[in-house]
Structure formats: C-alpha cells, structure tokens
Amino acid sequence: MGADVSRTDTALPVAREGLKPTGEARRNSLQSRTGYVSFSIYPGHAEVFARLAFPRRAVTIYGVDLRVGELVADRDQLRNQRAWARRDVKDTLAHSLAFGHGAQVKGGVAAERLFVVRQSPSAEQMSAGARPSVAPTTAGRAAGTRLWS
C-alpha cells in the first residue's frame, strides 16, 4: 500500500496518537489520496513501503483491528495495477484486496486498535548486527479484519 507518513517511522508517536490519514503536509507519494490511511494484507509489503518512505530508519509494522465495513478500495494501488501490470481491475474492495493486496480506511485509526507485529532496526543498527524483532500476538483482541500498516 502507499506508505503513510504517520504510520511506520519509529520516531512518530503512533502508539499514543494512532494512525493519521495522509495529508498535504504528510505525503510520501504524489499519488497518495488525502484523508485516508492505507493498509496491506501482508506485513512484508507494509515493511517494504515503510522502507521506501523512511529509508535507513527503524520502522515498526502495526497490525490493525478493523471491520470489513470500514474498508474502502485503495484506488492508488488499483491505478498502479492498471498502469503497470495492465490488469483490468475495477475500483472495488474485492479487487483492492485481491490485486492490490490492501485497502484503505477514511480518516484516522485510534491507537487502541493497533498492535505491534514487527520492529525492524535502522540501516545503521542492522550494520551493527541488530535483527528485526517479532512481537507476540496478544490473546483476547477484539475480532475484526487484521491488516498491516
């Protein structure tokens, strides 16, 4: 998914403030839609986009508990599928999940709905021998759609 500035840089107060939607001042991609937070169905994809948005910095990948009814198609990724993969995809949530491997939610996501999945060290820390750490899942979380940001 298109990386959102407010969600993966470990220097940002995500655990306290939640995920903020992309805004004009917080945009790492010219194609990112203002007012939305983007998610991937794969934690590895979320990490790749975080690394693109925050090169050489430590990043944290968060799981997010959301209801399917809160999700909308990630039109940014669907546009990429049409342009680069030449797929005939529609702007639907089904195509967004199947071909774009993610979705978006309009507005922000409260911190209470987030849980840490993985913390990846900065380039300097990795050079010094640090390795990514995986957070254990917490039992008893509210049921919902698990996406990664």
C-alpha positions as CSV (number, residue, x, y, z in Angstrom):
1,M,0.0,0.0,0.0
2,G,1.1,3.6,-0.4
3,A,3.1,4.4,2.7
4,D,1.5,6.9,5.0
5,V,4.0,9.2,6.8
6,S,2.2,8.8,10.1
7,R,2.3,5.1,10.5
8,T,5.6,3.4,10.4
9,D,8.6,5.6,11.4
10,T,9.5,4.6,14.9
11,A,10.1,8.2,15.8
12,L,6.4,9.0,15.3
13,P,4.0,8.7,18.3
14,V,1.8,6.1,16.7
15,A,1.3,4.1,19.9
16,R,-0.1,7.2,21.6
17,E,-1.8,9.0,18.7
18,G,-2.8,6.2,16.4
19,L,-2.6,6.4,12.6
20,K,-3.3,9.7,11.0
21,P,-4.6,10.0,7.5
22,T,-2.4,11.2,4.7
23,G,-2.5,15.0,4.4
24,E,-0.9,17.5,2.1
25,A,1.9,18.0,4.6
26,R,2.4,14.3,5.3
27,R,2.7,12.7,1.9
28,N,5.5,10.3,0.8
29,S,3.9,9.6,-2.6
30,L,2.4,12.0,-5.1
31,Q,-0.4,9.6,-5.8
32,S,-1.5,9.1,-2.1
33,R,-5.1,10.0,-1.5
34,T,-5.6,12.7,1.1
35,G,-7.7,11.8,4.1
36,Y,-7.0,8.0,4.1
37,V,-4.8,5.5,5.8
38,S,-3.5,2.7,3.7
39,F,-3.0,-1.0,4.8
40,S,-1.5,-4.1,3.3
41,I,-2.8,-7.6,3.8
42,Y,0.9,-8.7,4.1
43,P,3.2,-7.5,6.9
44,G,6.2,-7.8,4.5
45,H,4.6,-5.5,1.9
46,A,3.9,-2.9,4.7
47,E,7.6,-3.1,5.6
48,V,8.7,-2.6,2.0
49,F,6.6,0.5,1.7
50,A,7.8,1.8,5.1
51,R,11.4,1.3,4.0
52,L,10.7,3.3,0.8
53,A,9.1,6.1,2.8
54,F,11.7,6.1,5.5
55,P,15.0,4.9,4.0
56,R,17.7,3.9,6.6
57,R,15.3,4.5,9.6
58,A,14.0,2.0,12.0
59,V,10.3,1.1,11.3
60,T,7.5,-0.6,13.2
61,I,4.8,-2.7,11.4
62,Y,1.4,-2.5,13.1
63,G,-1.5,-4.9,12.9
64,V,-4.9,-3.1,12.9
65,D,-8.2,-4.5,14.0
66,L,-10.8,-3.2,11.6
67,R,-14.3,-4.3,10.4
68,V,-14.7,-5.1,6.7
69,G,-17.4,-2.4,6.5
70,E,-14.8,0.3,7.4
71,L,-12.6,-0.6,4.5
72,V,-12.6,1.1,1.1
73,A,-10.7,0.2,-2.1
74,D,-7.2,1.5,-2.3
75,R,-7.6,3.4,-5.6
76,D,-3.9,4.3,-5.6
77,Q,-2.8,0.7,-5.8
78,L,-5.6,-0.2,-8.3
79,R,-4.4,2.6,-10.5
80,N,-0.9,1.0,-10.3
81,Q,-2.3,-2.4,-11.3
82,R,-4.0,-0.8,-14.3
83,A,-0.9,1.2,-15.4
84,W,2.0,-1.1,-14.6
85,A,0.5,-4.6,-14.5
86,R,-2.0,-3.9,-17.3
87,R,-4.8,-5.6,-15.2
88,D,-8.4,-4.7,-15.9
89,V,-9.3,-4.0,-12.3
90,K,-12.3,-2.0,-11.0
91,D,-12.3,0.4,-8.0
92,T,-13.8,-2.2,-5.7
93,L,-12.8,-3.5,-2.3
94,A,-12.6,-7.1,-3.7
95,H,-10.2,-6.1,-6.5
96,S,-8.2,-3.9,-4.0
97,L,-7.7,-6.9,-1.7
98,A,-7.1,-9.5,-4.4
99,F,-4.9,-7.5,-6.8
100,G,-3.6,-4.5,-4.8
101,H,-3.2,-6.6,-1.6
102,G,-4.6,-4.0,0.6
103,A,-7.3,-1.4,1.4
104,Q,-7.8,2.0,2.9
105,V,-9.9,3.5,5.7
106,K,-11.2,7.0,5.6
107,G,-9.9,9.1,8.4
108,G,-7.5,8.0,11.2
109,V,-7.3,4.8,13.3
110,A,-7.3,5.1,17.1
111,A,-4.2,3.8,18.9
112,E,-6.4,1.2,20.8
113,R,-6.9,-0.6,17.5
114,L,-3.2,-1.2,16.8
115,F,-0.8,-3.8,17.9
116,V,2.9,-4.2,17.1
117,V,3.7,-7.0,14.7
118,R,7.4,-6.4,14.0
119,Q,10.1,-3.8,14.7
120,S,12.8,-3.5,12.2
121,P,16.1,-1.8,13.0
122,S,17.6,1.1,11.1
123,A,20.3,0.5,8.5
124,E,23.0,1.6,11.0
125,Q,21.6,-0.8,13.6
126,M,21.5,-3.7,11.1
127,S,25.1,-3.0,10.1
128,A,25.9,-3.4,13.8
129,G,24.2,-6.8,13.9
130,A,20.7,-6.0,15.1
131,R,17.9,-8.1,13.7
132,P,14.2,-7.5,13.3
133,S,12.1,-8.4,16.3
134,V,8.6,-10.0,16.1
135,A,6.1,-9.1,18.7
136,P,3.9,-12.0,20.1
137,T,0.2,-11.7,19.3
138,T,-2.0,-10.7,22.2
139,A,-4.8,-13.1,23.1
140,G,-8.2,-11.7,23.6
141,R,-8.1,-9.0,21.0
142,A,-11.3,-7.8,19.5
143,A,-12.4,-9.8,16.5
144,G,-12.0,-8.0,13.2
145,T,-10.1,-7.8,10.0
146,R,-6.4,-8.0,10.6
147,L,-4.4,-5.7,8.2
148,W,-0.9,-4.4,8.5
149,S,0.3,-0.8,8.4
